[in-house]
Amino acid sequence: VWLTRPAGAGKTAIMGSIADECHVRGWLAGSFFISVSMTKVDRCSKQYLMPTLAYHLLQLNVAGLRAAILASIEAHPSVFDKRLDQQVAILILAPIREVLKTAATSTWPKAILVDGVDECAAD
């Protein structure tokens, strides 16, 4: 789902509420909230987006997913220096696809939330 409105319309507040509700229901697999108003560089740079989401996936209780992500990092040690599309393929999609070969997904969390993409630094 793509949420779009003008700046100041409350998109981040809505996303925060959605994240809270997804967490309560066990649906939240990960989140990343980008904000230029944050003084920490890791909150306004796309450089940390995929590693953060991969870290969140590592924390889930999904059989085989942690091992698949770590194996993918070991097989591609320069993944963190790659473009975002390559990072998502290596850190997230390939491990999930590997685990899907042998796992049922009915109990898996279903939501990954990213907020503030329009505020992302152009690094």
C-alpha positions as CSV (number, residue, x, y, z in Angstrom):
1,V,0.0,0.0,0.0
2,W,1.3,3.4,-0.9
3,L,0.2,6.3,1.3
4,T,0.6,9.7,-0.2
5,R,-0.5,13.2,0.9
6,P,1.1,16.6,1.1
7,A,3.8,17.3,3.7
8,G,2.3,17.8,7.1
9,A,-0.9,15.8,6.4
10,G,-0.1,13.2,9.1
11,K,1.2,10.3,7.0
12,T,3.9,9.5,9.6
13,A,1.3,9.5,12.4
14,I,-0.9,7.2,10.4
15,M,2.1,4.9,9.6
16,G,3.0,4.9,13.3
17,S,-0.5,3.8,14.2
18,I,-0.4,1.1,11.5
19,A,2.9,-0.1,12.8
20,D,1.6,-0.3,16.3
21,E,-1.5,-2.2,15.3
22,C,0.5,-4.6,13.1
23,H,2.9,-5.3,15.9
24,V,0.1,-6.0,18.3
25,R,-1.5,-8.4,15.8
26,G,1.9,-10.1,15.1
27,W,1.9,-8.9,11.5
28,L,4.9,-6.6,11.6
29,A,8.0,-8.1,10.1
30,G,10.0,-4.8,10.1
31,S,9.9,-1.1,9.7
32,F,12.0,1.9,8.8
33,F,10.9,5.5,9.4
34,I,13.0,8.0,7.4
35,S,13.1,11.6,8.7
36,V,15.2,14.6,7.7
37,S,14.3,16.2,11.0
38,M,16.2,13.6,12.9
39,T,19.8,14.6,13.8
40,K,21.1,11.1,13.4
41,V,22.2,10.4,9.8
42,D,21.0,6.9,9.9
43,R,17.4,8.1,10.0
44,C,17.5,10.1,6.7
45,S,19.8,8.0,4.5
46,K,18.7,5.1,2.3
47,Q,22.0,3.5,3.1
48,Y,20.5,1.9,6.2
49,L,17.1,0.9,4.8
50,M,17.8,-2.7,3.6
51,P,20.3,-3.6,6.4
52,T,17.7,-2.4,9.0
53,L,14.9,-4.4,7.4
54,A,17.1,-7.5,7.1
55,Y,18.0,-7.1,10.8
56,H,14.3,-7.0,11.7
57,L,13.8,-10.2,9.7
58,L,16.7,-11.8,11.6
59,Q,14.8,-11.2,14.8
60,L,11.7,-13.0,13.7
61,N,10.8,-16.5,14.8
62,V,10.6,-17.9,11.3
63,A,12.2,-21.3,10.9
64,G,15.2,-21.1,8.6
65,L,15.0,-17.4,7.8
66,R,17.8,-16.3,10.1
67,A,20.1,-18.9,8.7
68,A,19.2,-18.1,5.1
69,I,19.8,-14.3,5.6
70,L,23.2,-15.0,7.3
71,A,24.2,-17.4,4.5
72,S,23.3,-14.8,1.9
73,I,25.5,-12.2,3.7
74,E,28.3,-14.7,3.9
75,A,28.0,-15.5,0.2
76,H,27.9,-11.8,-0.7
77,P,30.1,-10.0,1.8
78,S,30.0,-6.7,-0.2
79,V,26.2,-6.6,-0.2
80,F,26.1,-3.5,2.0
81,D,28.1,-1.6,-0.7
82,K,25.6,-2.5,-3.5
83,R,22.6,-0.6,-4.9
84,L,19.3,-0.9,-3.0
85,D,17.8,-3.2,-5.6
86,Q,20.7,-5.6,-5.2
87,Q,20.6,-5.3,-1.4
88,V,16.9,-6.2,-1.3
89,A,17.5,-9.1,-3.7
90,I,20.4,-10.5,-1.6
91,L,19.3,-9.6,2.0
92,I,15.5,-10.1,1.8
93,L,14.1,-11.7,-1.3
94,A,16.6,-14.5,-1.9
95,P,16.5,-15.7,1.7
96,I,12.7,-15.6,1.8
97,R,12.4,-17.5,-1.4
98,E,14.8,-20.1,-0.1
99,V,12.8,-20.6,3.1
100,L,9.5,-20.7,1.1
101,K,10.7,-23.9,-0.5
102,T,10.2,-25.8,2.7
103,A,8.1,-23.6,5.0
104,A,4.4,-22.8,5.5
105,T,3.8,-19.0,5.6
106,S,0.5,-18.9,7.4
107,T,2.0,-17.7,10.7
108,W,4.6,-15.3,9.1
109,P,4.3,-11.6,9.8
110,K,2.9,-9.9,6.7
111,A,3.9,-6.2,6.9
112,I,7.1,-4.3,6.3
113,L,6.5,-0.6,6.7
114,V,8.7,2.2,5.3
115,D,7.8,5.8,5.9
116,G,9.3,9.0,4.6
117,V,10.9,7.8,1.3
118,D,10.4,11.3,0.0
119,E,12.6,12.6,2.8
120,C,15.4,10.2,2.0
121,A,18.8,11.9,1.5
122,A,20.1,11.7,-2.1
123,D,23.3,9.9,-1.2
